[in-house]
Amino acid sequence: MPPSASGPYPRAGIDAVVLAILAGVVVRTVWHPADWALPGIGVAARPMLEVAIVLLGVATDARWMARAGAALAIAIALTTALALGAGLAWGRVFGLPPSHALLVASGNAICGNSAIAAVASVTGARREEVASAVAYTALLSLALVLALPFIRAWLTLGDLSYGIVTGLTVYAVPQVLAAAYPVSMQAGQVGTMVKLVRVLMLIPLVTGISLMRRRREMATGARLSLRGLVPWYVLGFLVATVARSSGMVPDGVAGHAQVASHALTIVSMAALGLGVEMELLRRVGWRTAATATVSLLTLAALATLVVIWLPRNGL
């Protein structure tokens, strides 16, 4: 995977998805959407996001898992699972509702905005929960990118180990590239590979959440079809990932799908921001910030343990 179309060392700026949701929140404070605008905002906030999730699958190549090797793949999966569990636990400590804590945990542990959006779509999380999770995890990840070179020097990490730590902790692929490629080509390639394997963890997470939610609904006596058991966009994401991984989707098409997914997510997050009440966002702010910060520190500690463990297990 090439570093970036913009050059070998992408800038670690704030993603447009974050700016979109913040812009939506700011606009909402000075303008209440008219009734005629609400249907369009609703389409942008939900169906458009579901299409973006499917397009993300078109751009996701599961063959990265095989390239990572068994020991590293297992380490990534375990680290992701432990980070998710830790994020939920920290959310409980700081008083976040479980659905909100899950958004923060999935954003830190898997793939930032995409994971938060995908999880929110199956949990029915409130708009202010999504907005605060996106904002705080993004800002913390940017701070981490800036801090990683100092962490590398402090821990005396080699290029391979630094690439693994970067791929395990930074939440977005462009930021992984920005943090790793300036160190070396090897660090950038390893960081990218590890990050892409982390993205694959979104599949079992979203599917599992959906199944657990439907099971609870069945316990209340509700009738469910296969369509109701697994949302269409989860199935679409799975089918698209299989198609991409089997070579049916060319690299060029996958690249365009990734751009389209990102663009639709930007529009969806802006629409979501238009429905957020600033007072509600302030009310959950410090709890979200505390959960995101401690969760990210926990993930960083787990990543450090991984680079200590892997050399002893064949990497």
C-alpha positions, 0 to 999 in steps of 0.5 A: 500500500503506498503511503499516500497520494500526497507524498511519502510522509502524510501530515498528521492533521485533523481528519475532515470527519472530525471537522464535519461533526464539529461544524455541524454542532457549531451550526446547530448552536446558531440555527435550528434546522427547519422542518423541511430540512429534517428528512434530508438530514435524516437520510444523510445521518443514517442511510448514507452512513450505512452505504459508507460502511459497505464501501469501507468493506470494498476497500478492506483486504483481509489478505493482510491477516495472512501476511501478518503471520500467525503470532502477530495476527493473534497478538493484534486480535488479543490486543484489540479485544483487551483494549475493547474490554478495558475501554468498557471498564474505564467507561463504567469507572467514569460513569459513561453509559455502556453504549457510549463507552463502547463507542469510545472503546471501539474508536481507540481499539479498532479504527477511529471514526469508522468504528464509532460510526459502524458501532453506533449504527447497530447500538442506536447510540445518541448523537451527542455520544457519537459526537463526543466519542469522535471528537475526543478520540480524534484529538487524543490520537493526534496527540499520540502521533506527535508523542510517538517519536519521543516514546520511541526514543524513550523505549529505544524501539527498533523500526520493526517494533516501532511500526507495530506499536504505531499500528496498534495504537494510532487510530487512522491509517493516514495518521499511522503513515504520518507517524511511521514512514518518517522513521523508515520504510520498514516502520511504515510498511509494518505499521500499515499492515498492523493497522489494516489487520486492526480494521478487520476486527470491525467485522466480528465486533459489529456482527457480534453486537448486532447478534447480541442486541437481536437476542435480547429483543428475541427474549422479549418475544419479538419476532425476528427475520434473518434480515432483522438479525443482521443489518443489511450493511453488515452483510454488505460489509462482509460480502464486500470484504470477501470480494476484495480479498478474493481479488474480484475488486481491483486496486483502483476500484478499492481506492475509489470506494475508500474515497467515496466511503470517507466522503459519505461519512463526512456528510453523515457526521455533519448531519449527525452534528446538526442534531446535537445539543451543545448542553448535552455534549458538555454534560458528557464531555469530561467523562468521555475525555477521561475514558478516552484518555485512560483507554488509550494509555491502556492500549499503549501499554498493551502494545508495548507488551506485544513488542516485548512478547513477539520476539520470543514467539517467532517474529 
